[in-house]
Amino acid sequence: MRDELFDELKKSIKEGGAILKGKKKPSREFDFNNPDPKLIREELGLSQSKFAKLLGISVSTLQNWEQGRRKPDGPAKVLLNIAARYPETIFKTVFSNNI
């Protein structure tokens, strides 16, 4: 059983390498919308400082996103999409953390 799992892991690693080198297409992809931080913040009725605190980022980072100088990525992008789709979750967090 252990050899079987190890062989499966090796195969997976080789496949990942081929995908990274562009030799193979991934079997699945996840596409997240590019959120508009300013629109989301305004819809939630939060100031830049409160929204930045909620996201765990600096106000200057939020301002850069809102002014298009930078784009959120990774976990921030996911969190913004959640805020846009499920604002009640964000408000629960805001009120429970006294932001």
C-alpha positions as CSV (number, residue, x, y, z in Angstrom):
1,M,0.0,0.0,0.0
2,R,2.8,2.5,0.9
3,D,4.5,1.9,-2.5
4,E,1.3,2.5,-4.3
5,L,0.8,5.9,-2.5
6,F,4.4,6.8,-3.1
7,D,4.1,6.0,-6.8
8,E,0.9,8.1,-7.0
9,L,2.7,11.0,-5.3
10,K,5.7,10.8,-7.8
11,K,3.2,10.7,-10.7
12,S,1.5,13.8,-9.3
13,I,4.7,15.7,-8.9
14,K,5.8,14.9,-12.4
15,E,2.4,16.0,-13.7
16,G,2.7,19.3,-11.8
17,G,6.1,19.9,-13.2
18,A,4.8,19.4,-16.8
19,I,2.0,21.8,-16.1
20,L,4.4,24.5,-14.7
21,K,6.6,24.1,-17.8
22,G,3.6,24.4,-20.1
23,K,3.9,20.9,-21.5
24,K,0.6,19.8,-20.2
25,K,-2.7,21.5,-19.4
26,P,-4.1,21.2,-15.9
27,S,-7.1,18.9,-15.5
28,R,-9.0,21.7,-13.7
29,E,-8.7,25.4,-13.1
30,F,-10.3,27.8,-10.7
31,D,-11.2,31.3,-11.9
32,F,-12.0,33.9,-9.4
33,N,-13.5,37.2,-10.5
34,N,-11.4,40.3,-10.1
35,P,-13.2,42.1,-7.3
36,D,-13.6,45.9,-7.2
37,P,-12.5,46.8,-3.6
38,K,-13.9,50.3,-3.7
39,L,-17.3,49.1,-4.9
40,I,-17.4,46.4,-2.2
41,R,-16.3,48.8,0.5
42,E,-18.9,51.4,-0.5
43,E,-21.7,48.7,-0.7
44,L,-20.8,47.6,2.9
45,G,-20.8,51.3,4.0
46,L,-17.4,51.1,5.5
47,S,-14.6,53.7,5.6
48,Q,-11.3,52.9,4.1
49,S,-9.7,52.5,7.5
50,K,-12.4,50.1,8.8
51,F,-12.4,48.1,5.6
52,A,-8.6,47.8,5.6
53,K,-8.6,46.8,9.3
54,L,-11.3,44.1,8.5
55,L,-9.1,42.7,5.7
56,G,-5.9,42.9,7.8
57,I,-4.2,45.3,5.3
58,S,-2.9,48.8,5.5
59,V,-5.0,51.7,4.3
60,S,-2.3,52.5,1.7
61,T,-2.7,49.0,0.3
62,L,-6.5,49.5,0.0
63,Q,-6.0,52.9,-1.6
64,N,-3.6,51.3,-4.1
65,W,-6.2,48.7,-5.0
66,E,-9.0,51.3,-5.2
67,Q,-7.0,53.6,-7.4
68,G,-5.9,50.7,-9.7
69,R,-2.2,51.0,-9.0
70,R,-2.2,47.4,-7.7
71,K,-4.6,44.5,-7.7
72,P,-5.5,42.2,-4.8
73,D,-4.3,38.6,-5.2
74,G,-4.3,35.3,-3.3
75,P,-6.3,35.3,-0.1
76,A,-7.2,39.0,-0.3
77,K,-8.9,38.4,-3.7
78,V,-10.8,35.5,-2.3
79,L,-11.9,37.4,0.8
80,L,-13.0,40.3,-1.3
81,N,-15.1,38.0,-3.4
82,I,-16.7,36.6,-0.3
83,A,-17.4,40.1,1.0
84,A,-19.1,40.9,-2.4
85,R,-21.2,37.8,-2.4
86,Y,-21.9,37.3,1.3
87,P,-21.8,40.8,2.9
88,E,-23.7,39.6,6.0
89,T,-20.7,37.5,6.8
90,I,-18.5,40.5,6.7
91,F,-20.9,42.5,8.9
92,K,-20.9,39.7,11.5
93,T,-17.1,39.9,11.6
94,V,-17.2,43.7,11.8
95,F,-19.6,43.8,14.7
96,S,-18.0,40.9,16.6
97,N,-14.5,42.6,16.3
98,N,-15.8,46.1,17.1
99,I,-14.1,47.6,14.1
